[in-house]
Amino acid sequence: ESLRRSGRVRKSKGRMPVAAAILLWVMVAAVLFLGFYYLNQHVMTVYGSYGSFIRALTYGIVNLDASADINTINVKITESKTESGAPSHTFTVMADGATSVRFFPTGDVFEMKDGQVTFEVPDESIALSRGVLSYDSSIMVEDVSLELTGGNSTVTYPIDPFKIHLISSEYTREKPEQDQSVTSTDSVLISLMVAPGATVFINNNNYSDDISDEGRLSAELPLSDEGDTVFVVDVMQPGRQAVRDKFPVTKQKEPTLLKPEAEYLRTYTDSFECRGITDPGATLSAKLNDKTFAGLVSDAGAYSVACKAAEYGLYSVTLTAAAPGKADTVATITVERLPEAKVFQANARKMTPANAIRNAASLLNTGIRLDAEIGAVTTEGLAQKFSVAAGSAELKCYYYGQTPKLSAGRKYTLYGMMDEAGSFYVMFVE
C-alpha cells in the first residue's frame, strides 16, 4: 500500500492554460508587428531607406545599404562670401563611389571627381528656394539635404539645420515732397526705389502693382490736419530680409505770398525802396548788413520797405513776409549801390589796364576809366565777366548791370574801381 502511494502522479500547480498562452503570444506578435510597421513608415518617409536611416544615426560612419555603391559620406559646411561680398555657404562633400551631388532645396547639381566636390551656395538662393519672409538678418533653415548618385544608387544625406544670413531688400526713399492744395487737405508725394517684383506696403496698403519696370514707386498720400502723419513702408523682396521704414511728415502751412517787384535793383543814393506784393495783413521786413528795416503793407497787399546802403557795391537784401496762420516766406534780392553817374565819370582817372594792376592796392576807393577791348564774356549769376589785356597780363573784370549786353572783341569805355582781389568792378559802360 505504501508502495502504491509513492507511485502516484501529482498534479502540477500554477501552469497557464494552453488557450491563455496562445492569446498572449498573439498579443505580443501584434505589438511587435505594429511597432515595426510604424518604424518602417517613418524610415521610408523621412530617410527613404534603412541605409540612410543608419547613416543618419551614426553621422555617416556606418553604411548598411547593401545595394548602394556609395560608401561613407563626409560633409563639411563653412560660412563664406560670394565674389560680390554676399553671404554664402561652402559645402565640401566626400563620398567614395559618388559621381554627382544634388543640393536641396535649390536643386543645383554638382559633378564629383574622385568622390569629392566643393561648391558654394549663396544664402539668398537658399532663402529664395525656401520662400523665406523675415525681418531678421539671419534665420535657421531646415530640411536641407544632399542627394548623391553613384552607379545605380542614389543616397539622400540630411543636413542638420544651420544659420543663413539675409541681404536687406533693395530700398531707397527720396525726401517726401508736399503738395499744397488750394481747396482741401495737403498731401505728400512719397517716391521709392525698390527691386522690380518686390512687394511694397505703405501703412498696410499694397502698392506693389504701382511699381514700374525700373523699380520706381510714387504714391501721393493725404496728410493729417494736425500734427505729424506717420508713414510705415514695408518692402519684401523674395529671398531677402524685409525692410520696414517708419517716418513722420509734418503738414506744412500755406506759405505767405511774397513777390518782389524786381530781383535786381540799381540805386544811386544812400536810400532806396524795395517794393512788391504780399498778403493783405502780412508784416514785411528787410535785412541788410545785419540791420533790419520794417516795411509797410497796404490793404491790397502792396509793400514798400525803405533801406540804406552808404558804400558803393553789391548787396543782398533778405525780405521776410509773415501772415497769420501761414508759413513765413523769405526772398533775396540783389541791390547795387552806385554813385551818381555823371559826377563819377567826370572825376574818374584815366588809366591803362597794366597801370591798374600795378597800383591796385592804392586804388581801392578811386574812380577809374579804362578804354579797352574786352575778351570772351561769360555770365555767372547776375555778373557779366570778362578780361582785358594788360601788357603780358590780363585784368579780370565784372559788370552787374543788365544793359548793355557786352560782346567779346568790342572796345568799351569802362568806369569803376579796383576791388581787394585785384579785379576791376565795372559800374558804368559806354
C-alpha positions, 0 to 999 in steps of 0.5 A, a space after each residue: 500500500 505504501 508502495 502504491 502511494 509513492 507511485 502516484 502522479 501529482 498534479 502540477 500547480 500554477 501552469 497557464 492554460 494552453 488557450 491563455 498562452 496562445 492569446 498572449 503570444 498573439 498579443 505580443 506578435 501584434 505589438 511587435 508587428 505594429 511597432 515595426 510597421 510604424 518604424 518602417 513608415 517613418 524610415 521610408 518617409 523621412 530617410 527613404 531607406 534603412 541605409 540612410 536611416 543608419 547613416 543618419 544615426 551614426 553621422 555617416 560612419 556606418 553604411 548598411 545599404 547593401 545595394 548602394 555603391 556609395 560608401 561613407 559620406 563626409 560633409 563639411 559646411 563653412 560660412 563664406 562670401 560670394 565674389 560680390 561680398 554676399 553671404 554664402 555657404 561652402 559645402 565640401 562633400 566626400 563620398 567614395 563611389 559618388 559621381 554627382 551631388 544634388 543640393 536641396 532645396 535649390 536643386 543645383 547639381 554638382 559633378 564629383 571627381 574622385 568622390 569629392 566636390 566643393 561648391 558654394 551656395 549663396 544664402 539668398 538662393 537658399 532663402 529664395 528656394 525656401 520662400 523665406 519672409 523675415 525681418 531678421 538678418 539671419 534665420 535657421 533653415 531646415 530640411 536641407 539635404 544632399 542627394 548623391 548618385 553613384 552607379 545605380 544608387 542614389 543616397 539622400 544625406 540630411 543636413 542638420 539645420 544651420 544659420 543663413 544670413 539675409 541681404 536687406 531688400 533693395 530700398 531707397 526713399 527720396 525726401 517726401 515732397 508736399 503738395 499744397 492744395 488750394 481747396 482741401 487737405 495737403 498731401 505728400 508725394 512719397 517716391 521709392 526705389 525698390 527691386 522690380 517684383 518686390 512687394 511694397 506696403 505703405 501703412 498696410 496698403 499694397 502698392 506693389 502693382 504701382 511699381 514700374 519696370 525700373 523699380 520706381 514707386 510714387 504714391 501721393 498720400 493725404 496728410 493729417 490736419 494736425 500734427 505729424 502723419 506717420 508713414 510705415 513702408 514695408 518692402 519684401 523682396 523674395 529671398 531677402 530680409 524685409 525692410 520696414 521704414 517708419 517716418 513722420 511728415 509734418 503738414 506744412 502751412 500755406 506759405 505767405 505770398 511774397 513777390 518782389 517787384 524786381 530781383 535786381 535793383 540799381 540805386 544811386 543814393 544812400 536810400 532806396 525802396 524795395 517794393 512788391 506784393 504780399 498778403 493783405 495783413 502780412 508784416 514785411 521786413 528787410 535785412 541788410 548788413 545785419 540791420 533790419 528795416 520794417 516795411 509797410 503793407 497796404 490793404 491790397 497787399 502792396 509793400 514798400 520797405 525803405 533801406 540804406 546802403 552808404 558804400 558803393 557795391 553789391 548787396 543782398 537784401 533778405 525780405 521776410 513776409 509773415 501772415 497769420 496762420 501761414 508759413 513765413 516766406 523769405 526772398 533775396 534780392 540783389 541791390 547795387 549801390 552806385 554813385 551818381 553817374 555823371 559826377 563819377 565819370 567826370 572825376 574818374 582817372 584815366 588809366 591803362 589796364 597794366 597801370 591798374 594792376 600795378 597800383 591796385 592796392 592804392 586804388 581801392 576807393 578811386 574812380 577809374 576809366 579804362 578804354 579797352 577791348 574786352 575778351 570772351 564774356 561769360 555770365 555767372 549769376 547776375 555778373 557779366 565777366 570778362 578780361 582785358 589785356 594788360 601788357 603780358 597780363 590780363 585784368 579780370 573784370 565784372 559788370 552787374 548791370 543788365 544793359 548793355 549786353 557786352 560782346 567779346 572783341 568790342 572796345 568799351 569805355 569802362 568806369 569803376 574801381 579796383 576791388 581787394 582781389 585785384 579785379 576791376 568792378 565795372 559800374 558804368 559802360 559806354 
